[in-house]
Amino acid sequence: MSNKSIAISMEGKVALITGSARGLGAEIAKTLSRAGATIMITDILEDLGRSTVKEIEEAGGRAAFLPHNVTSEADWERVTAETVKQFGGLDVVINNAGIEICALFENTKVEDFQRILDINVTGVFLGLKHACKAMKPGGIAGSGGSIINLSSVAGLRGYAGLGAYCGSKGGVKLLTKAAAVEFASLKYGIRVNSIHPGLIPTNMGKSVLQGFVDAGLAPTAEKVSEAFERSTPLGMIGQPSDIANAALYLASDQSPWVTGAEIVVDGGTTAT
Ligand SMILES: NC(=O)c1ccc[n+]([C@@H]2O[C@H](COP(=O)([O-])OP(=O)(O)OC[C@H]3O[C@@H](n4cnc5c(N)ncnc54)[C@H](O)[C@@H]3O)[C@@H](O)[C@H]2O)c1
């Protein structure tokens, strides 16, 4: 067997990643940076966003931060324009920002349902719209590229206590496919794919565990974590790097014939 290795290169590419001050977004940013990409970190968490930029720079990468609420169209216009101005292009947009709400249907307030749709679905819709406008031929960046949307295993199947979240992530799955088909048929050179992570212990992952307890669906967060682990064929909880490596593949030129795909990274959970 050959011992030659293939490294995925992102040299010369510029990636904008929403909600990347922490969690999966920050891990994706660091992974793409190590592969050579220039990174625009955007988030509503400004201090944390700037410290993630510092970490990337200290590791020898190039990055900057812009404050960005993904539900604001004016913010999207500003961050896409500013990224192209600062870094000279835009090749990858990762719609990662998201929130979760854990509650039974009968206890979910309509305002909470609308809030999760606003951030998780409208945020991704605006990301698709403004990434497309910037990246398509004749746009301010104009050289096509890759858009990646963070859905979830909860966008593929139902979970008790996660009705609003499941609805929002199912929306992300089909927005992805519609955009993939449209941008391909218009010959924009823009691929669009979704990633569907299983449970990953970020701030969100940990708060989901407690959410099941608060919703009256489990006695303790530890019990929920054990149940997730038991129901995962590979027998362990995933790590942020599992998701970041999938994003690296989809962002890179190693996936030129992949569009409209749902990449499930869940240790086999949804295969059962
Ligand atoms: N962690 C998991 O188990 C898991 C599983 C499946 C899918 N996901 C998805 O992955 C993505 C990242 O999740 P995470 O685990 O890193 O969560 P996280 O809570 O650690 O990070 C989410 C980030 O999004 C930002 N954000 C929230 N609202 C925003 C807004 N309106 N505008 C801009 N930024 C905003 C937050 O400030 C935060 O930095 C989310 O879309 C989430 O639904 C996570």
The ligand as an SDF file (V2000), in Angstrom:
LIG
                    3D

 44 48  0  0  0  0  0  0  0  0999 V2000
  -24.0230   20.8620   18.2110 N   0  0  0  0  0  0  0  0  0  0  0  0
  -24.8760   20.0020   17.6990 C   0  0  0  0  0  0  0  0  0  0  0  0
  -25.1540   18.9370   18.3030 O   0  0  0  0  0  0  0  0  0  0  0  0
  -25.5040   20.2480   16.3470 C   0  0  0  0  0  0  0  0  0  0  0  0
  -26.1490   19.1780   15.7260 C   0  0  0  0  0  0  0  0  0  0  0  0
  -26.7700   19.3890   14.4970 C   0  0  0  0  0  0  0  0  0  0  0  0
  -26.7320   20.6260   13.8950 C   0  0  0  0  0  0  0  0  0  0  0  0
  -26.1040   21.6740   14.5180 N   0  0  0  0  0  0  0  0  0  0  0  0
  -26.1200   22.9720   13.8360 C   0  0  0  0  0  0  0  0  0  0  0  0
  -24.7910   23.4470   13.6700 O   0  0  0  0  0  0  0  0  0  0  0  0
  -24.7810   24.8880   13.7160 C   0  0  0  0  0  0  0  0  0  0  0  0
  -23.7450   25.3520   14.7380 C   0  0  0  0  0  0  0  0  0  0  0  0
  -24.1500   24.8600   16.0150 O   0  0  0  0  0  0  0  0  0  0  0  0
  -23.2080   24.8540   17.3130 P   0  0  0  0  0  0  0  0  0  0  0  0
  -23.3920   23.5330   17.9430 O   0  0  0  0  0  0  0  0  0  0  0  0
  -21.8520   25.3340   16.9620 O   0  0  0  0  0  0  0  0  0  0  0  0
  -23.9920   25.9320   18.2070 O   0  0  0  0  0  0  0  0  0  0  0  0
  -23.4310   27.1280   19.1250 P   0  0  0  0  0  0  0  0  0  0  0  0
  -24.6020   27.6020   19.8830 O   0  0  0  0  0  0  0  0  0  0  0  0
  -22.2280   26.6880   19.8540 O   0  0  0  0  0  0  0  0  0  0  0  0
  -23.0150   28.2200   18.0450 O   0  0  0  0  0  0  0  0  0  0  0  0
  -23.9600   28.8840   17.2560 C   0  0  0  0  0  0  0  0  0  0  0  0
  -23.4160   30.2330   16.8670 C   0  0  0  0  0  0  0  0  0  0  0  0
  -24.4370   30.8990   16.0980 O   0  0  0  0  0  0  0  0  0  0  0  0
  -24.4620   32.2580   16.5310 C   0  0  0  0  0  0  0  0  0  0  0  0
  -25.7610   32.8890   16.2580 N   0  0  0  0  0  0  0  0  0  0  0  0
  -26.9510   32.6300   16.8620 C   0  0  0  0  0  0  0  0  0  0  0  0
  -27.9080   33.4600   16.3830 N   0  0  0  0  0  0  0  0  0  0  0  0
  -27.3010   34.2430   15.4490 C   0  0  0  0  0  0  0  0  0  0  0  0
  -27.7510   35.2820   14.5910 C   0  0  0  0  0  0  0  0  0  0  0  0
  -29.0290   35.7040   14.6080 N   0  0  0  0  0  0  0  0  0  0  0  0
  -26.8650   35.8400   13.7350 N   0  0  0  0  0  0  0  0  0  0  0  0
  -25.5710   35.4330   13.7160 C   0  0  0  0  0  0  0  0  0  0  0  0
  -25.0900   34.4730   14.5150 N   0  0  0  0  0  0  0  0  0  0  0  0
  -25.9360   33.8850   15.3670 C   0  0  0  0  0  0  0  0  0  0  0  0
  -24.1690   32.1870   18.0260 C   0  0  0  0  0  0  0  0  0  0  0  0
  -23.7810   33.4470   18.5430 O   0  0  0  0  0  0  0  0  0  0  0  0
  -23.0910   31.1250   18.0720 C   0  0  0  0  0  0  0  0  0  0  0  0
  -21.7980   31.6670   17.9340 O   0  0  0  0  0  0  0  0  0  0  0  0
  -26.2130   25.3090   14.0220 C   0  0  0  0  0  0  0  0  0  0  0  0
  -26.8800   25.6550   12.8340 O   0  0  0  0  0  0  0  0  0  0  0  0
  -26.8180   24.0540   14.6200 C   0  0  0  0  0  0  0  0  0  0  0  0
  -28.2270   24.0080   14.4910 O   0  0  0  0  0  0  0  0  0  0  0  0
  -25.4930   21.5050   15.7300 C   0  0  0  0  0  0  0  0  0  0  0  0
  1  2  1  0
  2  3  2  0
  2  4  1  0
  4  5  1  0
  4 44  2  0
  5  6  2  0
  6  7  1  0
  7  8  2  0
  8  9  1  0
  8 44  1  0
  9 10  1  0
  9 42  1  0
 10 11  1  0
 11 12  1  0
 11 40  1  0
 12 13  1  0
 13 14  1  0
 14 15  2  0
 14 16  1  0
 14 17  1  0
 17 18  1  0
 18 19  2  0
 18 20  1  0
 18 21  1  0
 21 22  1  0
 22 23  1  0
 23 24  1  0
 23 38  1  0
 24 25  1  0
 25 26  1  0
 25 36  1  0
 26 27  1  0
 26 35  1  0
 27 28  2  0
 28 29  1  0
 29 30  1  0
 29 35  2  0
 30 31  1  0
 30 32  2  0
 32 33  1  0
 33 34  2  0
 34 35  1  0
 36 37  1  0
 36 38  1  0
 38 39  1  0
 40 41  1  0
 40 42  1  0
 42 43  1  0
M  CHG  2   8   1  16  -1
M  END
$$$$
